[in-house]
Amino acid sequence: MTSTDERMCKCERCPSYPDCWGDTEPLVFCRKGKAPCRVIVRGCVCTSCKVHEMYGFRREYYCMQGADTSKF
């Protein structure tokens, strides 16, 4: 993962963002993997994210489903 990916990431602005890490929140779920805690579904911003577009991802809710490893 590049620092550019993290700067373009929208995860923290997602209405379903799982806030369970304190100060060490992992971002870019589509690259890093799913959240280690329960996610309350309140909507998804994945498809509007530049990282999602840049890698040609197709799914949503990576915080629940895990990373899309098929693209790298």
C-alpha positions in Angstrom: 0.0 0.0 0.0 1.2 3.4 -0.8 0.9 6.6 1.2 -1.1 8.0 -1.7 -3.7 5.3 -1.1 -4.1 6.4 2.5 -4.4 10.1 1.6 -7.2 9.3 -0.9 -9.0 6.9 1.4 -12.5 7.8 2.5 -12.9 5.2 5.2 -13.1 7.6 8.1 -15.9 9.5 6.4 -18.0 6.4 5.9 -21.3 6.3 7.9 -20.5 2.6 8.7 -16.9 3.3 9.8 -16.2 0.9 12.7 -14.5 3.0 15.4 -12.8 0.3 17.5 -9.1 1.0 17.4 -8.5 4.2 19.4 -5.6 6.1 17.9 -4.4 3.3 15.6 -7.3 3.0 13.1 -6.4 1.1 10.0 -7.7 2.7 6.9 -8.1 1.6 3.3 -10.1 -1.6 4.1 -10.2 -2.5 0.4 -6.4 -3.0 0.6 -5.7 -3.9 4.3 -8.6 -6.1 5.2 -11.7 -6.1 7.4 -12.3 -4.5 10.7 -11.5 -6.5 13.9 -14.8 -5.5 15.4 -18.5 -5.5 14.6 -19.6 -3.1 11.8 -23.0 -1.4 12.0 -24.3 -1.0 8.5 -25.3 2.6 7.9 -24.3 3.1 4.3 -21.1 2.7 2.3 -18.8 5.1 0.5 -16.4 2.6 -1.1 -17.6 3.1 -4.7 -17.0 6.8 -4.5 -13.4 6.4 -3.2 -10.5 7.2 -5.5 -8.6 4.1 -4.2 -11.6 1.9 -5.1 -11.6 3.4 -8.6 -7.8 3.4 -9.1 -7.6 -0.4 -8.5 -10.8 -1.3 -10.3 -12.5 -2.8 -7.2 -16.1 -3.8 -7.6 -17.4 -4.6 -4.1 -18.6 -2.6 -1.1 -18.3 -2.9 2.7 -14.6 -4.0 2.7 -14.7 -3.2 6.5 -17.0 -6.3 6.8 -15.9 -8.5 3.9 -12.1 -8.0 3.8 -9.6 -6.8 1.2 -10.0 -7.3 -2.5 -6.8 -9.2 -3.1 -7.6 -10.1 -6.7 -6.3 -6.8 -8.0 -2.7 -7.0 -6.7 
